[in-house]
Amino acid sequence: MWRGGGGGGGGGGGGVKQEVLNDESLECYDFFCGCGGWSTGATQAGHRVVFACDYSEDAIAAHRANHPETEHLQAELPLPRRRLPFPKDGRKFHVHGSPPCTLFSTMNSRQGGESVARHAATKLVSWYLRTALNSGCTSWTMEQVPSKVVLAVVERFRLKHRAQMDYGVFDFYDLGVPQRRKRLLAGTPALIARLKRMACHGRRRSARDVLPAVRGTHIRTSLRWEKARLRHDRKPGESKYVYTKCTNPLHSCVPVKGPAPTVVTSSPLNWVTLGAESQPALNSRELASLQCFPEDYWLPETQDKAKLLVGNSVPPLVARLLMGGN
């Protein structure tokens, strides 16, 4: 479903296997690249990721291990325009960015959030949109959470750049990602229009369809909040409702024959077998499968680091479809 307007090195990855590139192959520049979810999908669609940037050493290490031919830069964004390595010789290229979205999340809104940090994150989204739209690229994309703040920023830019920009809010389940993951995608109108056409019930897959082994009958998220009452003393930045933790043991518990809960960094997912006491957490490889990463994708051995990188990623399948793959 959609809505919208008009440092360190990793090891052992060996790189993402590239398909034969066609005449429409583009050089791609991936900002806020994380461990490489979007880059992987773009490569699977037949494009070449020539530059990737992120502030996280762990993210750059994982990206480098899986995309060794890419130029990597570990740096805090935004950067001055003169430091951005966009082509100046007329070559075709694509720009993608996934600015940090944690401070826009629903849970942070429920807890009041940090208004100063959220304002800084909003400025980062605006910086990326200005950068992409003024880069001289052939096409561009951005992935974000569909919070009211982000939607307002994106709509403001769309009204000024109607020929260069469209956006939609997609449930990635309708694109074949086996989880309920609703995200905003903005970019060149032709790319967004293609993805809107592709979103359908026929592409849906269950968690059981992609997991290498099923270790329970259900999957549960630890985000077990429910609306308690309206917030009558609401302050700027606070949610409309006061939330409380639900005591129902089946709350946030979904069967594996359907989509998994959203893979995020702040809420671990657990295997559940009704009637059994043991509820083991899904490991990083299982979470990577729900995010549609290749089975041999290199991730840190430390589970906490790997889960953080996977939870912050764009599912490669979505990037592949967005960039013209099947």
C-alpha positions as CSV (number, residue, x, y, z in Angstrom):
1,M,0.0,0.0,0.0
2,W,1.2,3.5,-0.6
3,R,0.2,7.2,-0.4
4,G,2.0,10.3,-1.4
5,G,2.3,13.1,-3.9
6,G,1.9,13.4,-7.9
7,G,37.9,3.0,8.9
8,G,38.2,-0.7,9.7
9,G,37.9,-3.6,7.3
10,G,35.9,-6.8,7.6
11,G,36.8,-10.1,6.3
12,G,35.6,-13.1,4.4
13,G,32.7,-11.6,2.5
14,G,34.2,-11.9,-1.0
15,G,31.9,-9.2,-2.4
16,V,28.3,-9.3,-3.7
17,K,28.1,-11.3,-6.9
18,Q,27.3,-8.9,-9.7
19,E,25.0,-9.8,-12.6
20,V,25.9,-8.9,-16.1
21,L,25.5,-5.2,-16.4
22,N,23.3,-3.9,-19.2
23,D,23.4,-0.6,-21.1
24,E,21.4,1.1,-18.4
25,S,23.9,0.4,-15.7
26,L,24.5,3.3,-13.4
27,E,27.3,4.3,-11.0
28,C,25.7,4.5,-7.6
29,Y,26.5,6.7,-4.6
30,D,25.2,5.4,-1.3
31,F,25.0,7.9,1.7
32,F,24.2,6.6,5.2
33,C,25.0,3.2,3.6
34,G,24.9,1.1,6.8
35,C,26.1,-2.4,6.2
36,G,25.0,-2.3,2.6
37,G,21.3,-3.3,2.2
38,W,20.6,-0.8,-0.5
39,S,24.0,-1.3,-2.2
40,T,23.4,-5.0,-2.4
41,G,20.0,-4.6,-4.0
42,A,21.4,-2.1,-6.5
43,T,24.2,-4.5,-7.4
44,Q,21.7,-7.3,-7.8
45,A,19.8,-5.1,-10.3
46,G,22.9,-4.7,-12.4
47,H,24.3,-1.4,-11.2
48,R,27.8,-0.5,-9.7
49,V,28.1,1.0,-6.3
50,V,31.2,3.2,-6.6
51,F,31.0,5.2,-3.3
52,A,29.5,4.5,0.1
53,C,29.6,6.7,3.2
54,D,28.6,6.2,6.8
55,Y,29.8,7.5,10.2
56,S,29.8,4.0,11.8
57,E,33.1,2.1,11.7
58,D,31.2,-1.2,12.1
59,A,28.9,-0.3,9.1
60,I,31.8,0.6,6.9
61,A,33.6,-2.6,7.8
62,A,30.6,-4.7,6.9
63,H,30.0,-2.7,3.7
64,R,33.6,-3.0,2.7
65,A,33.7,-6.8,3.3
66,N,30.7,-7.3,1.0
67,H,31.5,-4.6,-1.6
68,P,35.3,-4.5,-1.8
69,E,35.4,-2.6,-5.1
70,T,33.5,0.3,-3.7
71,E,35.3,3.5,-2.5
72,H,34.4,3.9,1.3
73,L,34.4,7.0,3.4
74,Q,33.8,6.9,7.2
75,A,32.6,10.4,8.0
76,E,29.9,12.3,9.8
77,L,27.3,13.7,7.5
78,P,26.5,16.3,6.3
79,L,29.7,17.1,4.4
80,P,30.5,20.2,2.4
81,R,29.5,19.8,-1.2
82,R,33.1,20.1,-2.4
83,R,33.9,16.9,-0.6
84,L,31.2,14.9,-2.4
85,P,32.7,12.9,-5.3
86,F,29.9,13.2,-7.8
87,P,31.0,13.0,-11.5
88,K,31.5,16.2,-13.4
89,D,32.0,14.7,-16.9
90,G,28.4,13.9,-17.8
91,R,28.4,10.3,-16.8
92,K,25.1,8.8,-15.6
93,F,24.8,8.1,-11.9
94,H,22.3,7.4,-9.1
95,V,22.3,8.8,-5.6
96,H,20.7,7.1,-2.6
97,G,20.5,8.0,1.0
98,S,18.9,6.5,4.2
99,P,19.3,9.3,6.8
100,P,19.2,7.9,10.4
101,C,15.5,7.4,11.3
102,T,15.7,6.3,15.0
103,L,14.6,9.7,16.4
104,F,11.5,9.7,14.1
105,S,10.3,6.3,15.2
106,T,6.8,5.8,16.7
107,M,8.3,4.5,20.0
108,N,10.4,7.6,20.5
109,S,7.3,9.7,19.9
110,R,5.5,7.8,22.6
111,Q,8.2,8.4,25.0
112,G,8.4,12.1,24.2
113,G,11.6,11.9,22.2
114,E,14.5,14.4,22.3
115,S,13.3,17.5,20.4
116,V,16.8,18.9,19.9
117,A,18.2,15.7,18.4
118,R,15.0,15.2,16.3
119,H,15.5,18.7,14.9
120,A,19.0,17.8,13.9
121,A,17.8,14.6,12.3
122,T,15.2,16.6,10.3
123,K,17.9,18.9,9.1
124,L,19.9,15.9,8.0
125,V,16.9,14.7,5.8
126,S,16.7,18.2,4.3
127,W,20.4,18.2,3.6
128,Y,20.2,14.9,1.8
129,L,17.2,16.0,-0.3
130,R,19.0,19.2,-1.3
131,T,22.2,17.3,-2.1
132,A,20.5,14.6,-4.2
133,L,18.3,17.1,-6.1
134,N,21.3,19.4,-6.9
135,S,23.9,16.6,-7.6
136,G,23.3,16.4,-11.3
137,C,22.4,12.7,-11.0
138,T,20.4,10.7,-13.5
139,S,18.1,9.4,-10.8
140,W,18.0,9.4,-7.0
141,T,16.2,7.8,-4.0
142,M,15.7,8.1,-0.3
143,E,14.4,5.7,2.4
144,Q,12.9,7.0,5.7
145,V,10.2,6.3,8.3
146,P,6.9,7.9,7.4
147,S,6.6,10.1,10.5
148,K,4.6,13.3,10.2
149,V,7.8,15.3,10.5
150,V,9.5,13.5,7.6
151,L,6.3,13.6,5.5
152,A,6.1,17.4,6.0
153,V,9.7,17.9,4.9
154,V,9.3,15.6,1.9
155,E,6.1,17.2,0.7
156,R,7.7,20.7,1.0
157,F,10.5,19.6,-1.3
158,R,8.1,17.8,-3.7
159,L,6.1,21.0,-4.2
160,K,9.3,22.8,-5.2
161,H,10.7,20.0,-7.4
162,R,7.6,18.4,-9.0
163,A,9.5,17.2,-12.1
164,Q,12.4,15.7,-10.1
165,M,10.6,14.1,-7.1
166,D,7.7,11.9,-6.0
167,Y,7.2,9.7,-3.0
168,G,5.1,7.0,-1.5
169,V,4.6,5.1,1.8
170,F,5.0,1.4,1.2
171,D,4.3,-1.7,3.2
172,F,7.4,-3.7,2.2
173,Y,5.3,-6.9,2.8
174,D,3.5,-6.1,-0.5
175,L,6.9,-6.1,-2.2
176,G,8.0,-9.5,-1.0
177,V,9.8,-8.6,2.3
178,P,8.4,-11.1,4.8
179,Q,7.6,-8.6,7.6
180,R,5.3,-5.7,8.2
181,R,7.8,-2.8,7.4
182,K,6.2,0.5,6.4
183,R,8.6,3.0,5.0
184,L,8.7,6.2,3.0
185,L,10.5,6.1,-0.3
186,A,11.2,9.2,-2.3
187,G,13.0,9.8,-5.5
188,T,12.8,10.2,-9.2
189,P,9.1,10.0,-10.2
190,A,9.7,7.1,-12.7
191,L,11.3,4.9,-10.1
192,I,8.6,5.6,-7.5
193,A,5.9,5.0,-10.1
194,R,7.5,1.6,-10.9
195,L,7.5,0.5,-7.3
196,K,3.9,1.5,-6.8
197,R,2.9,-0.7,-9.7
198,M,4.9,-3.6,-8.3
199,A,3.3,-3.5,-4.8
200,C,0.7,-6.2,-4.7
201,H,-0.6,-9.1,-2.6
202,G,0.8,-11.6,-5.0
203,R,4.4,-10.8,-4.0
204,R,3.8,-11.4,-0.3
205,R,5.8,-14.1,1.5
206,S,5.6,-15.4,5.0
207,A,8.4,-15.5,7.6
208,R,8.4,-19.3,7.2
209,D,9.1,-18.9,3.4
210,V,12.5,-17.3,4.0
211,L,13.9,-18.5,7.3
212,P,16.4,-21.3,7.0
213,A,14.8,-23.1,10.0
214,V,11.7,-22.5,12.0
215,R,12.3,-22.6,15.8
216,G,8.7,-21.9,17.0
217,T,5.1,-21.4,15.9
218,H,5.1,-17.6,16.4
219,I,7.4,-14.6,16.6
220,R,7.0,-11.9,19.2
221,T,8.3,-8.4,19.5
222,S,9.2,-6.9,22.9
223,L,7.3,-3.7,21.9
224,R,4.2,-4.6,23.9
225,W,2.6,-1.2,24.2
226,E,-1.1,-0.2,23.9
227,K,-3.1,3.0,24.1
228,A,-4.1,3.8,27.7
229,R,-5.8,7.2,27.3
230,L,-5.7,10.5,25.5
231,R,-2.9,12.8,26.6
232,H,-4.8,15.8,27.9
233,D,-1.7,17.8,28.9
234,R,0.0,17.2,25.6
235,K,3.2,19.1,24.9
236,P,4.9,19.8,21.6
237,G,6.6,16.6,20.3
238,E,4.5,14.3,22.5
239,S,2.2,11.7,21.1
240,K,-1.6,12.0,21.2
241,Y,-2.0,9.0,23.5
242,V,-0.4,7.8,26.7
243,Y,0.8,4.2,26.2
244,T,1.2,1.4,28.7
245,K,2.7,-2.1,28.5
246,C,0.2,-4.8,27.6
247,T,0.0,-7.8,30.0
248,N,-1.6,-10.1,27.4
249,P,0.9,-12.9,26.7
250,L,-0.2,-13.1,23.0
251,H,0.1,-9.4,22.4
252,S,2.6,-8.6,19.6
253,C,2.8,-12.4,18.9
254,V,2.4,-13.4,15.2
255,P,2.3,-16.8,13.5
256,V,5.3,-17.8,11.2
257,K,2.8,-18.5,8.4
258,G,2.4,-14.7,8.1
259,P,4.7,-11.7,8.0
260,A,7.1,-11.3,10.9
261,P,7.0,-8.1,13.1
262,T,9.2,-5.3,11.8
263,V,12.9,-5.9,12.3
264,V,14.2,-3.0,14.2
265,T,17.2,-2.3,16.4
266,S,15.4,-1.3,19.6
267,S,13.1,-4.3,19.9
268,P,14.4,-7.9,19.8
269,L,12.3,-10.6,18.2
270,N,11.8,-13.9,20.0
271,W,10.7,-17.3,18.9
272,V,7.5,-18.5,20.7
273,T,5.9,-21.9,20.9
274,L,2.6,-21.6,22.6
275,G,2.7,-23.6,25.9
276,A,6.5,-23.7,26.0
277,E,8.5,-21.6,28.5
278,S,11.6,-21.1,26.3
279,Q,11.5,-18.0,24.1
280,P,14.9,-17.8,22.3
281,A,15.8,-14.6,20.4
282,L,16.1,-14.6,16.7
283,N,19.8,-14.5,15.8
284,S,21.4,-12.1,13.3
285,R,21.3,-14.6,10.5
286,E,17.5,-15.1,11.0
287,L,16.9,-11.4,11.1
288,A,19.1,-11.0,7.9
289,S,16.8,-13.5,6.2
290,L,13.7,-11.5,7.2
291,Q,15.5,-8.5,5.7
292,C,16.2,-10.4,2.5
293,F,20.0,-10.4,2.7
294,P,21.9,-13.2,0.8
295,E,22.7,-16.2,2.9
296,D,26.4,-15.6,2.7
297,Y,26.4,-11.9,3.5
298,W,29.2,-11.1,5.8
299,L,28.2,-9.7,9.2
300,P,30.1,-9.1,12.4
301,E,30.5,-12.1,14.7
302,T,29.2,-10.1,17.7
303,Q,25.5,-10.6,17.7
304,D,24.6,-7.2,19.1
305,K,26.7,-5.4,16.4
306,A,25.2,-7.6,13.6
307,K,21.6,-7.1,14.8
308,L,22.1,-3.4,14.9
309,L,23.4,-3.3,11.4
310,V,20.7,-5.6,10.0
311,G,17.9,-3.7,11.8
312,N,19.0,-0.4,10.3
313,S,19.2,-1.7,6.8
314,V,17.2,-1.2,3.7
315,P,16.0,-4.7,2.6
316,P,18.1,-5.5,-0.6
317,L,14.9,-6.8,-2.3
318,V,13.3,-3.4,-2.2
319,A,16.4,-1.7,-3.6
320,R,16.6,-4.3,-6.3
321,L,13.0,-3.7,-7.4
322,L,13.4,0.1,-7.1
323,M,16.5,0.0,-9.3
324,G,14.9,-2.0,-12.1
325,G,15.5,-5.6,-11.0
326,N,12.8,-8.4,-10.9
